[in-house]
Amino acid sequence: MHLVKLMTGGLTALALATLPALGGTLDDVKARGFLKCGIDGGLPGFSAPNDKGQMVGIDADFCSGVAAAIFGDKTKVKFTTLTAKERFTALSSGEVDLLSRNTTATLTRDATLGIDFTYFNYIDGQGFLVKNSLGVKSAKELNGASVCVQAGTTTELNLADYFRVNGMTFKPIGYDTSVQTREGFDGGSCDVLTSDKSQLAAIRSELKDPAGATILPETISKEPLGPAVRQGDPQWRDIVTWTLYALITADELGVTSANVDEMKKSANPDIKRLLGVEDKMGENLGLTNSFAYDAVKQVGNYDELYQRSITPLGLKREGSVNALWTKGGLLYAPPMR
Ligand SMILES: N[C@@H](CCC(=O)N[C@@H](CS)C(=O)NCC(=O)O)C(=O)O
């Protein structure tokens, strides 16, 4: 009895000192009336304001999709913009419920930062953008280069690995945001800029002279990007994971925001389960059975998210790793049953 008391007391003190409330994220979100989502906010294709001032992009739209899954209303989300350095503390401390910020899943982040990764919403890899005046055609020719890079990222770590493995030296020039990184490169502070390849195209298009810079062919790392949640709340993790799976499943089944009402009448049992016509997929997660219907209806299936946000960056889905597994890609959602 005493021991139990002692242990509980110790745990409470520890919990108060170091941990946010464990579990109960869904209840907190519902009681609050909106989802708190951490995003980049300045990264075209992933999360950036559109001309109406609404936050859009594959990461931001996913947050809206989770809000739709919970509330039946995609607008019930508040976005918090976070730098690469700030993002994990914001999630583990409870400042946001969900981190959807072009974040690479790695073992160290997963095991040491009090967070859990869910699934991937864009599979990326790191590359290099160089000034044409450098006269370089391959990353292997970058010995001695000065490299603009964003702090607190996997990009920094891969950069060091790549140069070491290839017996080359480099001078890192670190920045906190991609705007600063781009301006550093544009202003001549470095010869090379490195980041996830999805961003190089966007960064290049925003240079003073886009034609004066080239993306080198090499992809030097694996950057599986996806939403992350705070560790310790399996129900919340399931909700976020299965909302993402639902968008991918809808893509597999040809269910779109335009035809989702029609699709409710489909005889296909997979579609019936996805849309809550049959079975209790949503209830099993603590949501309503229309959670996937609401998400797809309001933000679209995975392909709609991709075509709206990533295709305009010049990155074709077809033939890429981000295609569905049925089309030679890697995106694969487990069965919703
Ligand atoms: N995926 C990598 C890199 C993520 C990252 O923050 N990349 C920078 C490189 S440009 C970025 O997105 N910056 C956007 C910004 O700060 O607005 C990671 O998870 O560490």
The ligand as an SDF file (V2000), in Angstrom:
LIG
                    3D

 20 19  0  0  0  0  0  0  0  0999 V2000
   13.1480   16.1710  -43.7260 N   0  0  0  0  0  0  0  0  0  0  0  0
   14.2710   16.7380  -43.0190 C   0  0  0  0  0  0  0  0  0  0  0  0
   14.4400   18.2130  -43.3510 C   0  0  0  0  0  0  0  0  0  0  0  0
   13.2950   19.0400  -42.8790 C   0  0  0  0  0  0  0  0  0  0  0  0
   13.4750   20.5440  -43.0050 C   0  0  0  0  0  0  0  0  0  0  0  0
   13.1530   21.2990  -42.1000 O   0  0  0  0  0  0  0  0  0  0  0  0
   13.9930   20.9890  -44.1400 N   0  0  0  0  0  0  0  0  0  0  0  0
   14.1880   22.3770  -44.3620 C   0  0  0  0  0  0  0  0  0  0  0  0
   15.0600   22.4500  -45.5880 C   0  0  0  0  0  0  0  0  0  0  0  0
   14.7670   23.6470  -46.7610 S   0  0  0  0  0  0  0  0  0  0  0  0
   12.8650   23.0660  -44.4630 C   0  0  0  0  0  0  0  0  0  0  0  0
   11.8770   22.4530  -44.7480 O   0  0  0  0  0  0  0  0  0  0  0  0
   12.7660   24.3010  -44.2310 N   0  0  0  0  0  0  0  0  0  0  0  0
   11.5550   25.0240  -44.3960 C   0  0  0  0  0  0  0  0  0  0  0  0
   11.4710   26.2480  -43.5600 C   0  0  0  0  0  0  0  0  0  0  0  0
   12.2110   26.3930  -42.6080 O   0  0  0  0  0  0  0  0  0  0  0  0
   10.6160   27.0590  -43.8720 O   0  0  0  0  0  0  0  0  0  0  0  0
   14.1240   16.5500  -41.5310 C   0  0  0  0  0  0  0  0  0  0  0  0
   13.0690   16.0480  -41.0800 O   0  0  0  0  0  0  0  0  0  0  0  0
   15.0360   16.9100  -40.7880 O   0  0  0  0  0  0  0  0  0  0  0  0
  1  2  1  0
  2  3  1  0
  2 18  1  0
  3  4  1  0
  4  5  1  0
  5  6  2  0
  5  7  1  0
  7  8  1  0
  8  9  1  0
  8 11  1  0
  9 10  1  0
 11 12  2  0
 11 13  1  0
 13 14  1  0
 14 15  1  0
 15 16  2  0
 15 17  1  0
 18 19  2  0
 18 20  1  0
M  END
$$$$
